[in-house]
Amino acid sequence: MNATELIELSIHAAELTARIWDDVRAAHAGQIDPGEALAHIGTLHQKIIDDRAKVDAEVDAKFPAG
Amino acid sequence: MRSSLKTAGAIVLMMTVAALIMGAIGAEVACSGADRQRTIRITYDAAIAADEHLTTYTHVHEEAIVRASPTKEQAVADLAAFRTKVDHAENVLKGVYSLVAAAALVNDDRSVATMLQAAAILSTELHDLGVTP
């Protein structure tokens, strides 16, 4: 196989891969992204921390030291 | 508060629907990929609804605790007791998110069944917190 044939084969492989990838994406359209689901854990955790800090501040405001 | 309870009712209902889908399909019969994806999607949407509701529910109750407390010590103690109860539900909710991700990735009957078990536990946790339709 010479260089030209190798290049043509590579282009064909790339086109084939792109077509397969498109099919895979189409088949998975609308499905849940696992990363997106996992991201909710971090968001929830931060939301809890922020909300609790606000409430704790309200406690301090209602009952000032001294 | 009433709308919060309605939301919780919707969450429980959605989780029940997900469980019913799995039940209707039958434990011994492997369900199709489309059925699994639908079940995962319903559970995921229910988890997001539970997330939003639980946050609101917690905020409303914590503010009520602060308002009702005559002393700082009382407020701190009551908040700590309430947060311990809520922490459990929040940890289960995090577990549901993890299992939704796992089920979406693996997409087999076992991962979906495990995800639904966690969703059922979350439903019980919400109920135990006093979040009922």
N, CA and C atoms of all chains as a GROMACS GRO file, in nm:
protein
  597
    1MET      N    1   0.085  -0.120   0.000
    1MET     CA    2   0.000   0.000   0.000
    1MET      C    3   0.089   0.125   0.000
    2ASN      N    4   0.067   0.210  -0.101
    2ASN     CA    5   0.148   0.331  -0.105
    2ASN      C    6   0.084   0.443  -0.022
    3ALA      N    7   0.152   0.556  -0.021
    3ALA     CA    8   0.107   0.667   0.065
    3ALA      C    9  -0.030   0.719   0.024
    4THR      N   10  -0.055   0.727  -0.108
    4THR     CA   11  -0.184   0.778  -0.157
    4THR      C   12  -0.298   0.687  -0.113
    5GLU      N   13  -0.274   0.557  -0.128
    5GLU     CA   14  -0.377   0.459  -0.089
    5GLU      C   15  -0.403   0.467   0.062
    6LEU      N   16  -0.294   0.487   0.135
    6LEU     CA   17  -0.307   0.495   0.282
    6LEU      C   18  -0.390   0.617   0.322
    7ILE      N   19  -0.365   0.729   0.252
    7ILE     CA   20  -0.440   0.852   0.282
    7ILE      C   21  -0.588   0.833   0.248
    8GLU      N   22  -0.613   0.772   0.131
    8GLU     CA   23  -0.752   0.749   0.089
    8GLU      C   24  -0.824   0.658   0.190
    9LEU      N   25  -0.752   0.557   0.235
    9LEU     CA   26  -0.809   0.464   0.333
    9LEU      C   27  -0.840   0.537   0.465
   10SER      N   28  -0.749   0.625   0.503
   10SER     CA   29  -0.768   0.700   0.628
   10SER      C   30  -0.890   0.791   0.618
   11ILE      N   31  -0.904   0.856   0.501
   11ILE     CA   32  -1.020   0.945   0.481
   11ILE      C   33  -1.149   0.863   0.487
   12HIS      N   34  -1.146   0.747   0.421
   12HIS     CA   35  -1.264   0.661   0.422
   12HIS      C   36  -1.299   0.618   0.565
   13ALA      N   37  -1.194   0.583   0.643
   13ALA     CA   38  -1.215   0.541   0.782
   13ALA      C   39  -1.273   0.655   0.865
   14ALA      N   40  -1.224   0.776   0.839
   14ALA     CA   41  -1.273   0.892   0.914
   14ALA      C   42  -1.420   0.919   0.881
   15GLU      N   43  -1.454   0.906   0.752
   15GLU     CA   44  -1.593   0.927   0.711
   15GLU      C   45  -1.685   0.822   0.774
   16LEU      N   46  -1.636   0.700   0.773
   16LEU     CA   47  -1.714   0.590   0.831
   16LEU      C   48  -1.735   0.613   0.981
   17THR      N   49  -1.628   0.655   1.049
   17THR     CA   50  -1.636   0.682   1.194
   17THR      C   51  -1.737   0.794   1.222
   18ALA      N   52  -1.732   0.899   1.139
   18ALA     CA   53  -1.825   1.012   1.158
   18ALA      C   54  -1.968   0.966   1.139
   19ARG      N   55  -1.991   0.879   1.039
   19ARG     CA   56  -2.127   0.831   1.013
   19ARG      C   57  -2.177   0.745   1.130
   20ILE      N   58  -2.088   0.658   1.180
   20ILE     CA   59  -2.125   0.573   1.294
   20ILE      C   60  -2.154   0.661   1.416
   21TRP      N   61  -2.070   0.761   1.436
   21TRP     CA   62  -2.087   0.850   1.551
   21TRP      C   63  -2.221   0.924   1.543
   22ASP      N   64  -2.258   0.967   1.421
   22ASP     CA   65  -2.387   1.033   1.402
   22ASP      C   66  -2.502   0.938   1.438
   23ASP      N   67  -2.487   0.810   1.394
   23ASP     CA   68  -2.591   0.711   1.424
   23ASP      C   69  -2.602   0.689   1.576
   24VAL      N   70  -2.486   0.682   1.641
   24VAL     CA   71  -2.485   0.661   1.787
   24VAL      C   72  -2.553   0.778   1.857
   25ARG      N   73  -2.518   0.900   1.813
   25ARG     CA   74  -2.578   1.018   1.876
   25ARG      C   75  -2.729   1.022   1.852
   26ALA      N   76  -2.771   0.985   1.731
   26ALA     CA   77  -2.915   0.983   1.700
   26ALA      C   78  -2.988   0.881   1.787
   27ALA      N   79  -2.922   0.765   1.806
   27ALA     CA   80  -2.983   0.659   1.886
   27ALA      C   81  -2.996   0.700   2.033
   28HIS      N   82  -2.904   0.786   2.078
   28HIS     CA   83  -2.904   0.827   2.219
   28HIS      C   84  -2.971   0.963   2.241
   29ALA      N   85  -3.027   1.019   2.136
   29ALA     CA   86  -3.092   1.150   2.150
   29ALA      C   87  -3.204   1.142   2.253
   30GLY      N   88  -3.209   1.237   2.342
   30GLY     CA   89  -3.314   1.239   2.443
   30GLY      C   90  -3.282   1.158   2.566
   31GLN      N   91  -3.173   1.082   2.560
   31GLN     CA   92  -3.136   1.004   2.679
   31GLN      C   93  -3.064   1.093   2.780
   32ILE      N   94  -3.063   1.046   2.903
   32ILE     CA   95  -3.004   1.126   3.010
   32ILE      C   96  -2.853   1.120   3.002
   33ASP      N   97  -2.792   1.235   3.018
   33ASP     CA   98  -2.647   1.244   3.023
   33ASP      C   99  -2.605   1.212   3.167
   34PRO      N  100  -2.529   1.104   3.189
   34PRO     CA  101  -2.490   1.068   3.326
   34PRO      C  102  -2.416   1.181   3.397
   35GLY      N  103  -2.334   1.254   3.322
   35GLY     CA  104  -2.260   1.365   3.381
   35GLY      C  105  -2.352   1.474   3.433
   36GLU      N  106  -2.460   1.496   3.358
   36GLU     CA  107  -2.558   1.598   3.398
   36GLU      C  108  -2.627   1.555   3.528
   37ALA      N  109  -2.661   1.426   3.536
   37ALA     CA  110  -2.726   1.374   3.657
   37ALA      C  111  -2.632   1.388   3.778
   38LEU      N  112  -2.505   1.356   3.757
   38LEU     CA  113  -2.408   1.364   3.867
   38LEU      C  114  -2.384   1.509   3.910
   39ALA      N  115  -2.393   1.600   3.814
   39ALA     CA  116  -2.370   1.742   3.846
   39ALA      C  117  -2.472   1.794   3.947
   40HIS      N  118  -2.590   1.732   3.948
   40HIS     CA  119  -2.694   1.775   4.044
   40HIS      C  120  -2.647   1.754   4.188
   41ILE      N  121  -2.564   1.653   4.210
   41ILE     CA  122  -2.517   1.623   4.346
   41ILE      C  123  -2.438   1.742   4.401
   42GLY      N  124  -2.344   1.791   4.320
   42GLY     CA  125  -2.263   1.905   4.362
   42GLY      C  126  -2.347   2.030   4.380
   43THR      N  127  -2.442   2.050   4.288
   43THR     CA  128  -2.529   2.168   4.295
   43THR      C  129  -2.613   2.164   4.422
   44LEU      N  130  -2.669   2.045   4.451
   44LEU     CA  131  -2.752   2.029   4.571
   44LEU      C  132  -2.669   2.056   4.697
   45HIS      N  133  -2.549   2.000   4.698
   45HIS     CA  134  -2.460   2.016   4.814
   45HIS      C  135  -2.431   2.164   4.839
   46GLN      N  136  -2.400   2.237   4.733
   46GLN     CA  137  -2.368   2.379   4.746
   46GLN      C  138  -2.491   2.459   4.790
   47LYS      N  139  -2.607   2.420   4.735
   47LYS     CA  140  -2.732   2.488   4.768
   47LYS      C  141  -2.761   2.473   4.918
   48ILE      N  142  -2.737   2.352   4.971
   48ILE     CA  143  -2.760   2.327   5.113
   48ILE      C  144  -2.668   2.415   5.197
   49ILE      N  145  -2.541   2.420   5.160
   49ILE     CA  146  -2.444   2.502   5.234
   49ILE      C  147  -2.485   2.649   5.234
   50ASP      N  148  -2.522   2.699   5.115
   50ASP     CA  149  -2.559   2.841   5.102
   50ASP      C  150  -2.685   2.873   5.183
   51ASP      N  151  -2.785   2.785   5.172
   51ASP     CA  152  -2.911   2.810   5.242
   51ASP      C  153  -2.890   2.808   5.393
   52ARG      N  154  -2.808   2.715   5.440
   52ARG     CA  155  -2.785   2.705   5.584
   52ARG      C  156  -2.708   2.826   5.637
   53ALA      N  157  -2.617   2.874   5.554
   53ALA     CA  158  -2.541   2.994   5.594
   53ALA      C  159  -2.635   3.113   5.610
   54LYS      N  160  -2.732   3.124   5.519
   54LYS     CA  161  -2.829   3.235   5.527
   54LYS      C  162  -2.913   3.225   5.654
   55VAL      N  163  -2.959   3.104   5.684
   55VAL     CA  164  -3.043   3.084   5.803
   55VAL      C  165  -2.962   3.110   5.929
   56ASP      N  166  -2.837   3.064   5.930
   56ASP     CA  167  -2.750   3.088   6.047
   56ASP      C  168  -2.729   3.238   6.067
   57ALA      N  169  -2.719   3.310   5.956
   57ALA     CA  170  -2.703   3.456   5.965
   57ALA      C  171  -2.829   3.520   6.022
   58GLU      N  172  -2.944   3.462   5.986
   58GLU     CA  173  -3.071   3.513   6.040
   58GLU      C  174  -3.077   3.492   6.191
   59VAL      N  175  -3.024   3.378   6.236
   59VAL     CA  176  -3.021   3.349   6.380
   59VAL      C  177  -2.932   3.453   6.450
   60ASP      N  178  -2.817   3.478   6.392
   60ASP     CA  179  -2.725   3.577   6.451
   60ASP      C  180  -2.787   3.716   6.453
   61ALA      N  181  -2.864   3.746   6.348
   61ALA     CA  182  -2.927   3.878   6.341
   61ALA      C  183  -3.038   3.892   6.444
   62LYS      N  184  -3.111   3.782   6.464
   62LYS     CA  185  -3.223   3.786   6.560
   62LYS      C  186  -3.173   3.790   6.705
   63PHE      N  187  -3.061   3.718   6.726
   63PHE     CA  188  -3.006   3.713   6.864
   63PHE      C  189  -2.863   3.766   6.863
   64PRO      N  190  -2.846   3.897   6.854
   64PRO     CA  191  -2.710   3.953   6.850
   64PRO      C  192  -2.635   3.924   6.980
   65ALA      N  193  -2.506   3.901   6.965
   65ALA     CA  194  -2.424   3.869   7.083
   65ALA      C  195  -2.424   3.986   7.180
   66GLY      N  196  -2.425   3.952   7.311
   66GLY     CA  197  -2.420   4.056   7.413
   66GLY      C  198  -2.559   4.104   7.443
   67MET      N  199  -4.697   2.660   5.159
   67MET     CA  200  -4.684   2.526   5.219
   67MET      C  201  -4.774   2.426   5.145
   68ARG      N  202  -4.898   2.472   5.112
   68ARG     CA  203  -4.990   2.380   5.046
   68ARG      C  204  -4.938   2.340   4.908
   69SER      N  205  -4.882   2.438   4.835
   69SER     CA  206  -4.828   2.406   4.703
   69SER      C  207  -4.708   2.312   4.716
   70SER      N  208  -4.633   2.328   4.827
   70SER     CA  209  -4.519   2.239   4.851
   70SER      C  210  -4.568   2.096   4.867
   71LEU      N  211  -4.676   2.081   4.940
   71LEU     CA  212  -4.730   1.948   4.963
   71LEU      C  213  -4.782   1.887   4.833
   72LYS      N  214  -4.840   1.973   4.748
   72LYS     CA  215  -4.887   1.924   4.619
   72LYS      C  216  -4.770   1.877   4.535
   73THR      N  217  -4.660   1.952   4.540
   73THR     CA  218  -4.541   1.912   4.465
   73THR      C  219  -4.491   1.778   4.514
   74ALA      N  220  -4.489   1.764   4.646
   74ALA     CA  221  -4.443   1.638   4.703
   74ALA      C  222  -4.533   1.523   4.658
   75GLY      N  223  -4.661   1.552   4.654
   75GLY     CA  224  -4.755   1.450   4.606
   75GLY      C  225  -4.722   1.410   4.464
   76ALA      N  226  -4.688   1.510   4.384
   76ALA     CA  227  -4.653   1.481   4.244
   76ALA      C  228  -4.527   1.396   4.237
   77ILE      N  229  -4.432   1.424   4.327
   77ILE     CA  230  -4.308   1.347   4.329
   77ILE      C  231  -4.337   1.201   4.360
   78VAL      N  232  -4.415   1.181   4.466
   78VAL     CA  233  -4.448   1.045   4.506
   78VAL      C  234  -4.522   0.975   4.392
   79LEU      N  235  -4.612   1.050   4.329
   79LEU     CA  236  -4.689   0.993   4.218
   79LEU      C  237  -4.598   0.952   4.104
   80MET      N  238  -4.503   1.041   4.070
   80MET     CA  239  -4.411   1.010   3.960
   80MET      C  240  -4.327   0.887   3.990
   81MET      N  241  -4.282   0.879   4.116
   81MET     CA  242  -4.201   0.763   4.154
   81MET      C  243  -4.286   0.636   4.150
   82THR      N  244  -4.410   0.651   4.191
   82THR     CA  245  -4.499   0.536   4.186
   82THR      C  246  -4.520   0.492   4.041
   83VAL      N  247  -4.536   0.590   3.953
   83VAL     CA  248  -4.552   0.558   3.811
   83VAL      C  249  -4.431   0.481   3.760
   84ALA      N  250  -4.313   0.529   3.798
   84ALA     CA  251  -4.191   0.460   3.756
   84ALA      C  252  -4.190   0.317   3.806
   85ALA      N  253  -4.230   0.300   3.933
   85ALA     CA  254  -4.233   0.165   3.990
   85ALA      C  255  -4.336   0.078   3.919
   86LEU      N  256  -4.450   0.142   3.884
   86LEU     CA  257  -4.555   0.068   3.814
   86LEU      C  258  -4.509   0.024   3.676
   87ILE      N  259  -4.433   0.110   3.611
   87ILE     CA  260  -4.382   0.073   3.478
   87ILE      C  261  -4.297  -0.053   3.490
   88MET      N  262  -4.208  -0.051   3.590
   88MET     CA  263  -4.122  -0.168   3.610
   88MET      C  264  -4.205  -0.289   3.649
   89GLY      N  265  -4.304  -0.266   3.734
   89GLY     CA  266  -4.388  -0.377   3.777
   89GLY      C  267  -4.467  -0.436   3.662
   90ALA      N  268  -4.517  -0.346   3.576
   90ALA     CA  269  -4.597  -0.392   3.462
   90ALA      C  270  -4.511  -0.472   3.365
   91ILE      N  271  -4.389  -0.432   3.353
   91ILE     CA  272  -4.300  -0.502   3.261
   91ILE      C  273  -4.271  -0.642   3.315
   92GLY      N  274  -4.260  -0.652   3.446
   92GLY     CA  275  -4.238  -0.782   3.508
   92GLY      C  276  -4.092  -0.805   3.541
   93ALA      N  277  -4.068  -0.854   3.664
   93ALA     CA  278  -3.931  -0.872   3.711
   93ALA      C  279  -3.856  -0.979   3.634
   94GLU      N  280  -3.928  -1.080   3.587
   94GLU     CA  281  -3.858  -1.191   3.524
   94GLU      C  282  -3.834  -1.167   3.375
   95VAL      N  283  -3.907  -1.073   3.318
   95VAL     CA  284  -3.893  -1.045   3.176
   95VAL      C  285  -3.804  -0.923   3.158
   96ALA      N  286  -3.699  -0.940   3.083
   96ALA     CA  287  -3.610  -0.826   3.059
   96ALA      C  288  -3.685  -0.720   2.979
   97CYS      N  289  -3.679  -0.595   3.025
   97CYS     CA  290  -3.753  -0.491   2.956
   97CYS      C  291  -3.667  -0.430   2.845
   98SER      N  292  -3.736  -0.365   2.752
   98SER     CA  293  -3.666  -0.311   2.636
   98SER      C  294  -3.586  -0.187   2.674
   99GLY      N  295  -3.493  -0.152   2.587
   99GLY     CA  296  -3.412  -0.032   2.611
   99GLY      C  297  -3.497   0.092   2.620
  100ALA      N  298  -3.603   0.099   2.538
  100ALA     CA  299  -3.692   0.216   2.539
  100ALA      C  300  -3.766   0.226   2.671
  101ASP      N  301  -3.812   0.111   2.723
  101ASP     CA  302  -3.881   0.111   2.852
  101ASP      C  303  -3.786   0.156   2.963
  102ARG      N  304  -3.664   0.106   2.957
  102ARG     CA  305  -3.566   0.143   3.059
  102ARG      C  306  -3.539   0.294   3.053
  103GLN      N  307  -3.520   0.345   2.934
  103GLN     CA  308  -3.491   0.487   2.920
  103GLN      C  309  -3.607   0.572   2.971
  104ARG      N  310  -3.728   0.527   2.943
  104ARG     CA  311  -3.846   0.601   2.990
  104ARG      C  312  -3.850   0.600   3.144
  105THR      N  313  -3.821   0.484   3.201
  105THR     CA  314  -3.821   0.471   3.348
  105THR      C  315  -3.712   0.558   3.410
  106ILE      N  316  -3.595   0.557   3.348
  106ILE     CA  317  -3.484   0.638   3.400
  106ILE      C  318  -3.521   0.787   3.390
  107ARG      N  319  -3.581   0.826   3.280
  107ARG     CA  320  -3.620   0.966   3.261
  107ARG      C  321  -3.722   1.010   3.366
  108ILE      N  322  -3.823   0.925   3.390
  108ILE     CA  323  -3.926   0.960   3.489
  108ILE      C  324  -3.863   0.974   3.628
  109THR      N  325  -3.774   0.880   3.661
  109THR     CA  326  -3.709   0.885   3.792
  109THR      C  327  -3.621   1.009   3.804
  110TYR      N  328  -3.552   1.040   3.696
  110TYR     CA  329  -3.465   1.159   3.695
  110TYR      C  330  -3.547   1.286   3.716
  111ASP      N  331  -3.656   1.298   3.643
  111ASP     CA  332  -3.744   1.415   3.657
  111ASP      C  333  -3.802   1.423   3.798
  112ALA      N  334  -3.836   1.305   3.853
  112ALA     CA  335  -3.890   1.302   3.990
  112ALA      C  336  -3.784   1.346   4.090
  113ALA      N  337  -3.659   1.305   4.066
  113ALA     CA  338  -3.549   1.342   4.157
  113ALA      C  339  -3.526   1.493   4.152
  114ILE      N  340  -3.532   1.551   4.034
  114ILE     CA  341  -3.514   1.696   4.020
  114ILE      C  342  -3.628   1.770   4.092
  115ALA      N  343  -3.750   1.718   4.075
  115ALA     CA  344  -3.865   1.780   4.144
  115ALA      C  345  -3.847   1.767   4.295
  116ALA      N  346  -3.801   1.649   4.340
  116ALA     CA  347  -3.778   1.628   4.484
  116ALA      C  348  -3.671   1.722   4.535
  117ASP      N  349  -3.568   1.743   4.456
  117ASP     CA  350  -3.458   1.833   4.490
  117ASP      C  351  -3.511   1.974   4.516
  118GLU      N  352  -3.585   2.026   4.419
  118GLU     CA  353  -3.637   2.163   4.431
  118GLU      C  354  -3.733   2.175   4.549
  119HIS      N  355  -3.816   2.073   4.563
  119HIS     CA  356  -3.914   2.077   4.671
  119HIS      C  357  -3.847   2.069   4.808
  120LEU      N  358  -3.752   1.975   4.820
  120LEU     CA  359  -3.685   1.956   4.949
  120LEU      C  360  -3.612   2.082   4.993
  121THR      N  361  -3.552   2.151   4.897
  121THR     CA  362  -3.481   2.276   4.928
  121THR      C  363  -3.579   2.380   4.981
  122THR      N  364  -3.692   2.393   4.913
  122THR     CA  365  -3.794   2.490   4.956
  122THR      C  366  -3.851   2.452   5.092
  123TYR      N  367  -3.883   2.324   5.105
  123TYR     CA  368  -3.940   2.271   5.230
  123TYR      C  369  -3.844   2.300   5.347
  124THR      N  370  -3.716   2.273   5.325
  124THR     CA  371  -3.615   2.294   5.430
  124THR      C  372  -3.607   2.442   5.467
  125HIS      N  373  -3.604   2.527   5.367
  125HIS     CA  374  -3.592   2.670   5.392
  125HIS      C  375  -3.712   2.722   5.472
  126VAL      N  376  -3.831   2.682   5.430
  126VAL     CA  377  -3.953   2.727   5.498
  126VAL      C  378  -3.952   2.683   5.644
  127HIS      N  379  -3.915   2.557   5.668
  127HIS     CA  380  -3.915   2.505   5.805
  127HIS      C  381  -3.806   2.568   5.892
  128GLU      N  382  -3.691   2.591   5.831
  128GLU     CA  383  -3.583   2.652   5.909
  128GLU      C  384  -3.618   2.795   5.950
  129GLU      N  385  -3.680   2.867   5.858
  129GLU     CA  386  -3.722   3.005   5.891
  129GLU      C  387  -3.827   3.002   6.002
  130ALA      N  388  -3.915   2.904   5.997
  130ALA     CA  389  -4.019   2.892   6.101
  130ALA      C  390  -3.954   2.862   6.236
  131ILE      N  391  -3.852   2.778   6.235
  131ILE     CA  392  -3.781   2.744   6.360
  131ILE      C  393  -3.717   2.870   6.419
  132VAL      N  394  -3.652   2.947   6.332
  132VAL     CA  395  -3.586   3.070   6.380
  132VAL      C  396  -3.690   3.166   6.437
  133ARG      N  397  -3.802   3.181   6.366
  133ARG     CA  398  -3.908   3.273   6.412
  133ARG      C  399  -3.964   3.230   6.547
  134ALA      N  400  -3.980   3.098   6.564
  134ALA     CA  401  -4.047   3.048   6.685
  134ALA      C  402  -3.954   3.037   6.806
  135SER      N  403  -3.823   3.041   6.782
  135SER     CA  404  -3.730   3.018   6.892
  135SER      C  405  -3.716   3.141   6.983
  136PRO      N  406  -3.733   3.121   7.115
  136PRO     CA  407  -3.722   3.234   7.207
  136PRO      C  408  -3.577   3.272   7.238
  137THR      N  409  -3.485   3.175   7.220
  137THR     CA  410  -3.344   3.204   7.249
  137THR      C  411  -3.256   3.150   7.136
  138LYS      N  412  -3.134   3.200   7.132
  138LYS     CA  413  -3.040   3.154   7.028
  138LYS      C  414  -3.008   3.006   7.048
  139GLU      N  415  -2.991   2.966   7.174
  139GLU     CA  416  -2.959   2.827   7.204
  139GLU      C  417  -3.068   2.734   7.153
  140GLN      N  418  -3.191   2.779   7.174
  140GLN     CA  419  -3.305   2.699   7.128
  140GLN      C  420  -3.306   2.691   6.976
  141ALA      N  421  -3.282   2.804   6.911
  141ALA     CA  422  -3.281   2.807   6.764
  141ALA      C  423  -3.174   2.714   6.708
  142VAL      N  424  -3.055   2.722   6.766
  142VAL     CA  425  -2.943   2.639   6.719
  142VAL      C  426  -2.973   2.490   6.740
  143ALA      N  427  -3.027   2.458   6.856
  143ALA     CA  428  -3.059   2.318   6.887
  143ALA      C  429  -3.168   2.264   6.795
  144ASP      N  430  -3.273   2.344   6.775
  144ASP     CA  431  -3.384   2.298   6.690
  144ASP      C  432  -3.342   2.287   6.543
  145LEU      N  433  -3.259   2.382   6.500
  145LEU     CA  434  -3.210   2.375   6.362
  145LEU      C  435  -3.124   2.250   6.342
  146ALA      N  436  -3.040   2.222   6.441
  146ALA     CA  437  -2.952   2.104   6.430
  146ALA      C  438  -3.035   1.975   6.423
  147ALA      N  439  -3.138   1.968   6.506
  147ALA     CA  440  -3.224   1.849   6.506
  147ALA      C  441  -3.296   1.834   6.372
  148PHE      N  442  -3.347   1.946   6.322
  148PHE     CA  443  -3.418   1.942   6.193
  148PHE      C  444  -3.323   1.904   6.080
  149ARG      N  445  -3.203   1.962   6.081
  149ARG     CA  446  -3.107   1.936   5.973
  149ARG      C  447  -3.061   1.790   5.972
  150THR      N  448  -3.054   1.730   6.089
  150THR     CA  449  -3.015   1.589   6.095
  150THR      C  450  -3.118   1.504   6.021
  151LYS      N  451  -3.244   1.538   6.040
  151LYS     CA  452  -3.350   1.463   5.971
  151LYS      C  453  -3.344   1.487   5.821
  152VAL      N  454  -3.325   1.613   5.783
  152VAL     CA  455  -3.324   1.648   5.640
  152VAL      C  456  -3.199   1.592   5.570
  153ASP      N  457  -3.088   1.588   5.644
  153ASP     CA  458  -2.962   1.537   5.586
  153ASP      C  459  -2.981   1.398   5.528
  154HIS      N  460  -3.056   1.318   5.599
  154HIS     CA  461  -3.077   1.180   5.556
  154HIS      C  462  -3.146   1.176   5.420
  155ALA      N  463  -3.251   1.254   5.408
  155ALA     CA  464  -3.325   1.260   5.280
  155ALA      C  465  -3.236   1.316   5.170
  156GLU      N  466  -3.156   1.416   5.204
  156GLU     CA  467  -3.068   1.476   5.103
  156GLU      C  468  -2.963   1.376   5.055
  157ASN      N  469  -2.912   1.295   5.148
  157ASN     CA  470  -2.813   1.194   5.109
  157ASN      C  471  -2.876   1.087   5.020
  158VAL      N  472  -2.999   1.052   5.052
  158VAL     CA  473  -3.069   0.954   4.966
  158VAL      C  474  -3.091   1.014   4.827
  159LEU      N  475  -3.126   1.143   4.824
  159LEU     CA  476  -3.147   1.210   4.696
  159LEU      C  477  -3.018   1.210   4.614
  160LYS      N  478  -2.906   1.234   4.679
  160LYS     CA  479  -2.776   1.229   4.609
  160LYS      C  480  -2.753   1.088   4.554
  161GLY      N  481  -2.791   0.988   4.635
  161GLY     CA  482  -2.778   0.849   4.591
  161GLY      C  483  -2.864   0.821   4.468
  162VAL      N  484  -2.984   0.878   4.466
  162VAL     CA  485  -3.074   0.858   4.350
  162VAL      C  486  -3.010   0.919   4.225
  163TYR      N  487  -2.954   1.038   4.239
  163TYR     CA  488  -2.886   1.101   4.124
  163TYR      C  489  -2.774   1.010   4.073
  164SER      N  490  -2.696   0.955   4.166
  164SER     CA  491  -2.584   0.866   4.126
  164SER      C  492  -2.637   0.744   4.053
  165LEU      N  493  -2.745   0.688   4.106
  165LEU     CA  494  -2.799   0.566   4.045
  165LEU      C  495  -2.869   0.595   3.912
  166VAL      N  496  -2.924   0.716   3.897
  166VAL     CA  497  -2.979   0.755   3.766
  166VAL      C  498  -2.865   0.760   3.665
  167ALA      N  499  -2.753   0.821   3.707
  167ALA     CA  500  -2.637   0.829   3.618
  167ALA      C  501  -2.588   0.689   3.581
  168ALA      N  502  -2.580   0.602   3.681
  168ALA     CA  503  -2.533   0.465   3.656
  168ALA      C  504  -2.629   0.391   3.562
  169ALA      N  505  -2.758   0.406   3.587
  169ALA     CA  506  -2.857   0.338   3.503
  169ALA      C  507  -2.854   0.392   3.360
  170ALA      N  508  -2.834   0.523   3.347
  170ALA     CA  509  -2.827   0.582   3.212
  170ALA      C  510  -2.704   0.532   3.138
  171LEU      N  511  -2.598   0.509   3.214
  171LEU     CA  512  -2.472   0.465   3.153
  171LEU      C  513  -2.475   0.316   3.118
  172VAL      N  514  -2.519   0.236   3.214
  172VAL     CA  515  -2.515   0.090   3.196
  172VAL      C  516  -2.637   0.042   3.116
  173ASN      N  517  -2.754   0.100   3.150
  173ASN     CA  518  -2.878   0.068   3.081
  173ASN      C  519  -2.910  -0.081   3.079
  174ASP      N  520  -2.908  -0.144   3.196
  174ASP     CA  521  -2.955  -0.282   3.206
  174ASP      C  522  -3.063  -0.290   3.314
  175ASP      N  523  -3.130  -0.405   3.320
  175ASP     CA  524  -3.243  -0.419   3.413
  175ASP      C  525  -3.200  -0.403   3.559
  176ARG      N  526  -3.083  -0.456   3.590
  176ARG     CA  527  -3.038  -0.454   3.729
  176ARG      C  528  -3.014  -0.310   3.777
  177SER      N  529  -2.947  -0.230   3.696
  177SER     CA  530  -2.918  -0.092   3.737
  177SER      C  531  -3.048  -0.011   3.750
  178VAL      N  532  -3.143  -0.039   3.662
  178VAL     CA  533  -3.272   0.032   3.670
  178VAL      C  534  -3.348  -0.010   3.797
  179ALA      N  535  -3.343  -0.140   3.828
  179ALA     CA  536  -3.411  -0.189   3.948
  179ALA      C  537  -3.351  -0.126   4.074
  180THR      N  538  -3.218  -0.116   4.078
  180THR     CA  539  -3.150  -0.055   4.193
  180THR      C  540  -3.188   0.092   4.205
  181MET      N  541  -3.190   0.160   4.090
  181MET     CA  542  -3.229   0.302   4.088
  181MET      C  543  -3.370   0.320   4.145
  182LEU      N  544  -3.462   0.230   4.105
  182LEU     CA  545  -3.600   0.241   4.152
  182LEU      C  546  -3.610   0.213   4.302
  183GLN      N  547  -3.527   0.122   4.351
  183GLN     CA  548  -3.526   0.095   4.495
  183GLN      C  549  -3.487   0.222   4.572
  184ALA      N  550  -3.384   0.289   4.521
  184ALA     CA  551  -3.339   0.413   4.587
  184ALA      C  552  -3.448   0.520   4.578
  185ALA      N  553  -3.516   0.526   4.464
  185ALA     CA  554  -3.625   0.624   4.448
  185ALA      C  555  -3.737   0.595   4.547
  186ALA      N  556  -3.764   0.467   4.570
  186ALA     CA  557  -3.868   0.430   4.666
  186ALA      C  558  -3.826   0.471   4.808
  187ILE      N  559  -3.698   0.453   4.839
  187ILE     CA  560  -3.647   0.494   4.971
  187ILE      C  561  -3.660   0.646   4.986
  188LEU      N  562  -3.629   0.719   4.880
  188LEU     CA  563  -3.643   0.865   4.884
  188LEU      C  564  -3.788   0.905   4.909
  189SER      N  565  -3.878   0.836   4.843
  189SER     CA  566  -4.020   0.863   4.863
  189SER      C  567  -4.058   0.843   5.009
  190THR      N  568  -4.007   0.734   5.070
  190THR     CA  569  -4.033   0.707   5.212
  190THR      C  570  -3.972   0.816   5.301
  191GLU      N  571  -3.852   0.858   5.266
  191GLU     CA  572  -3.785   0.964   5.344
  191GLU      C  573  -3.868   1.093   5.343
  192LEU      N  574  -3.919   1.128   5.224
  192LEU     CA  575  -4.001   1.249   5.214
  192LEU      C  576  -4.128   1.236   5.297
  193HIS      N  577  -4.185   1.118   5.291
  193HIS     CA  578  -4.306   1.091   5.370
  193HIS      C  579  -4.275   1.103   5.519
  194ASP      N  580  -4.163   1.046   5.561
  194ASP     CA  581  -4.126   1.049   5.702
  194ASP      C  582  -4.098   1.192   5.752
  195LEU      N  583  -4.056   1.276   5.660
  195LEU     CA  584  -4.030   1.417   5.698
  195LEU      C  585  -4.162   1.493   5.717
  196GLY      N  586  -4.270   1.428   5.679
  196GLY     CA  587  -4.400   1.494   5.690
  196GLY      C  588  -4.446   1.550   5.557
  197VAL      N  589  -4.376   1.511   5.452
  197VAL     CA  590  -4.410   1.559   5.319
  197VAL      C  591  -4.504   1.457   5.254
  198THR      N  592  -4.632   1.481   5.273
  198THR     CA  593  -4.730   1.389   5.218
  198THR      C  594  -4.833   1.465   5.135
  199PRO      N  595  -4.893   1.397   5.037
  199PRO     CA  596  -4.992   1.466   4.954
  199PRO      C  597  -5.111   1.514   5.036
   0.00000   0.00000   0.00000
